[in-house]
Amino acid sequence: MTTKKKQQYRIRNWQQYNKALVRRGSLTLWVEERALGLWLNHDHPARRGRRCTYTDVAITCALTLSSVYGLPLRSTQGLVRSLLRLLGADLLPTPHYSTLSRRAASLDVELPRSNKGPLHLAVDSTGIKLYGEGEWKVRLHGIEKRRTWRKLHLCIDHRTHEVVSLAMTDKYVLDRRALPRLLSEVEGEVAEFLGDGAYDFQDCYRAIHERGARAVIPLKKRARVTCKAFAQGPACKHRAARRLLVRYQAG
């Protein structure tokens, strides 16, 4: 038996390759002037007491830098101080690392959607194992037969790969039971719904039809049209019509 030799990639354009490595380490940081204007809080407090010194915009900017560059809060305080000095805004104070830690617990962050049009949803679920035992106990006494699982139901816009809604349920909850809850948390217009055969049920089609979306779900192998399906609403009619077409094409 002969093994195929792995092809090696040889770099020949060393000049362009070196320039690309140099550009990889370049840093460009753009700070909006609106963020500097809204750095300090001038609003009157709603309750009795001292008002917050920094606005949510200032705390969000600092925590964003901490998340992007993987910095602890103390290093984030030093980075923000250096950026304010480079921007010529030395008069603006720097949030203390304890302030960042305290305000991060109650900070309300709204992520903007990259897609402004109708949503094209893809829904599925996956299992999550809960580790309640330590590794040392498993190594000494072995793994117990009883394991604890949870199901994570995800609703994703497959065009932008953004998670639109999610739900954590018990492992015995079926996918079709969790679908109405997922769709109720989706904001905006839904144009298309993609799912596997676990969502090929009347309740799922009814919930999808209420959102005005088009269902793209594979039918079961032994799908049949029932007379009751035509009397239970447009969603069931659409499902029965598709099944009838499949049976007609199958001959």
N, C-alpha and C positions, 0 to 999 in steps of 0.2 A: 504494500500500500504506500503510495507516494503522497507526501504532504506538500501542499502548495505553498511556495515561499511567499512570505508577506512582502508586498511591494513597499519600498521605502520612498518617502517623499524627500526630494533634494531641493534645498532652497538655492535658487540661482539669482533671483532679483534681490540681492543683499541690500542695496541702497534703499529701495522702497520698503523692505522688511524692517530695517533699522528705524526708518522714519515712522512707520506704523507703531513700533514699540515705544518710541518717544512720545507720540501723540496719545498713547494709552495712559500715560501718567499726567497729562495736562488737566488742569482744573479751571472750570469756568463757573462762577457762581453769580447768579442774577438775583438781586434783591429789589422788590418793588418799592417804590417810594410810598405807596399807600401803607405798607407795613410799618415804615418808620413813623408815619403820621399818626397811626393808631397804636403806637407802642405803649403809651401810658393811658391809664384809665382815668377819665374825668367825670364819669357818671356818678350820680348820687346813689348811695347804697339803698337797696330796697328795705333792709332791716336795720335796726340800730347797731352801730358799731363802725369800725374803720373799713373803708372801702379798699378793694384790691388795688395794688399799685400798677399791675400789668394787665393788659387786656388779654382776651383769649387768642388774639392774633399773635401777640408776642410769645406766648407760651407755645402755640402751635409751631411757630418758626423754629424755636429752640428744640422742641421735641422732634421735629422733622429732621433737623441736622443730626440729632442723636441717633435716630433710627437709620438714616441713610449711611452714615459713616461708622455705625456700631460703637458709639462712644458712651462711656458712663456719664452720669449727670455732672460730676465734677469737671470732667474734661469738656463737656458741653458748655458749661459756664465759661471756661477759658476760651473756647472757640467763638462763642457769641461776643465776648468782650473784644477779641481781636478783630472780628468782622466789623463791629461798630467803630473801632478805631480806624480801620482802613476806609470805611465809608465816610469818615469825617463827622460821625455822630457821637462824639465823645461825651456830650452832655446827657445822652440817654443812659440810664442805669442798666446793669446786667442782672437778669433774674438769678437769684441764688439757687444752688442745686437743691436745697430743701424746698424752696418754693416750686421748682419744677416737679419734684416728687409729689408734693401735696396737690398741686393743681392738675396733674395728669390723671388722678383718680376720678375726677369729676368733669373732665374736659369733654365736651360734645363735639366730635369731629364728623363732618359731613363730606364724604368723598364724592366728587363730581363724576357723573357718568360720561364715559368717552363716546358712547353712542346715543345720539339724540332722537333717533327714529324708533320705530316699533321694535319690541324685543322678540328675539328668536330663542326660545328656551329649550334647554336639554335637561331632563330630570332623571336622576338615578339615586341609588342609595348604596352605602357601603357599611361594613361592620367595623366597629371599634372595640378593641379588647381593653378591658380595665385590669390593670395590674395592681392587685391589692397585696400580693405576697412579695417578699424581698427575694433577691437573687440568692442570698445565703441559705434561706429556708428551702428554696427549690433545689439547691445543690445538695443539701443534706438529706432531705426527706422526699425529694421528687416532686413532680407536678401533680396537683390534685385533679380529679376528673371534672369537678365542677368549675366552670369558667364563667365569668360575667361578661356579657357583651351588650353593646348598645348599637343602635342603627342611626347613622347620620344621613339624612335626606338632603340632597343638594339640588338647587335650581340655578342653572348657569346659563348666561347668554353666550351661546356657542360662537358668536361672531367676535365678541370682545373678550371672551373668557372671564367675565366678571361674575362673581357669585351674587345673585339677585336675592335669594332667600334660602334659608336652611332651617332644619328642625332636627332635634335630637329626641328619639323615642326609644321605647323598650324594644328588645330584640324580637318580640312576638308581634309587633305592629306591622301589618302588611303595607306595601308601597302604595296601594290604591287607597288605603285609609288616610295616609298622610298627605296625599296630593291636594285635597281642597284647602288644607291649612297653608300649604306652600303657595298656592296660587292667590290666596287672600292677602298674603304679605307682599306680593309683587306690585310695585307702583309703576304706572304707565301702561301704554297700549301693548298688547301681546299679539303678535302676528302669527307665530308658529309655535307648535309644541312638539318636541321630539321625545319619545320614550320607548322603552322596550315592551315586550309582551306582558309584563306585570301590570301595565296600565290599560290593558284591553278589557275594560269593564264599563258598564253603563254609568256608574257614578263618576268615573274619570272623564268620560266623554261629556257628561252633563256639566261638570265643573269647567272643562275647557271651553265648551260652547258659551257659558255665561261670560267668559272673558273675551268672546269674539275671536278666538284663535282657531287656526287650522291644525287639526290633530294628525300627526304622522307617527302612527303606532303599528307595528307588525301584527297581523291577525294570528289567531291561534291556528293550529294545524287542522283541527276539525271544526272550523267555524261554520255556523249555520244561521239562516235567517229565521227568526221567530215572528209570529203574527203580532205579538205584544210589542215588539220593538218599534213598529210603525205608529203606535198609539201613545208613546211615552215621550214625545218631544222631538225637536229638530236634531238634537245630538244623537239620539238613538236611531233616528231615520237615516242620518248620514252614515252611521256605522253599519246599519243593515244594508244600505245601498252599496257600500263598498264590498261587503261580504258577498252580496248577490253578484256583483261584477266579477269578483274573484272566482266564484263557482262557475260562472258562465264562461270565463276564459279558460278555466281548467277542463271544460268540456263535459 
